[in-house]
Amino acid sequence: MPADRPPLRAGGILGRPVHDHDGRVIGRVADIETRRDDAGRERVTALVVTAGRWGRLLGYERREAGGPWLLQQLARVVLRRHLTRVPWPDVRL
């Protein structure tokens, strides 16, 4: 991100449409992946984009999420089918 731009806030990213390289909308931002840098600041590494209704994500869309077996299977089949992980350098909001 250029230094002259103010930092983005999660509330300004969630729900926004994400475009592919050709300008077509591939979905809306449902979640933000971050990683702590050496200075202890959280840095965005990727966005989780969904073509479905993004408001229904309950954490079970994450592969590392635990919980009852039945909910894990349901998440694998229903929630994750429309998800795309877009690395931060490839994001086009």
Rosetta blueprint (number, residue, H / E / L):
1 M L
2 P L
3 A L
4 D L
5 R L
6 P L
7 P L
8 L L
9 R L
10 A H
11 G H
12 G H
13 I H
14 L L
15 G L
16 R L
17 P E
18 V E
19 H E
20 D L
21 H L
22 D L
23 G L
24 R L
25 V E
26 I E
27 G E
28 R E
29 V E
30 A E
31 D E
32 I E
33 E E
34 T E
35 R E
36 R E
37 D L
38 D L
39 A L
40 G L
41 R L
42 E E
43 R E
44 V E
45 T E
46 A E
47 L E
48 V E
49 V E
50 T E
51 A L
52 G L
53 R L
54 W H
55 G H
56 R H
57 L L
58 L L
59 G L
60 Y L
61 E L
62 R L
63 R L
64 E L
65 A L
66 G L
67 G L
68 P L
69 W H
70 L H
71 L H
72 Q H
73 Q H
74 L H
75 A H
76 R H
77 V H
78 V H
79 L H
80 R H
81 R H
82 H H
83 L E
84 T E
85 R E
86 V E
87 P E
88 W H
89 P H
90 D H
91 V L
92 R L
93 L L
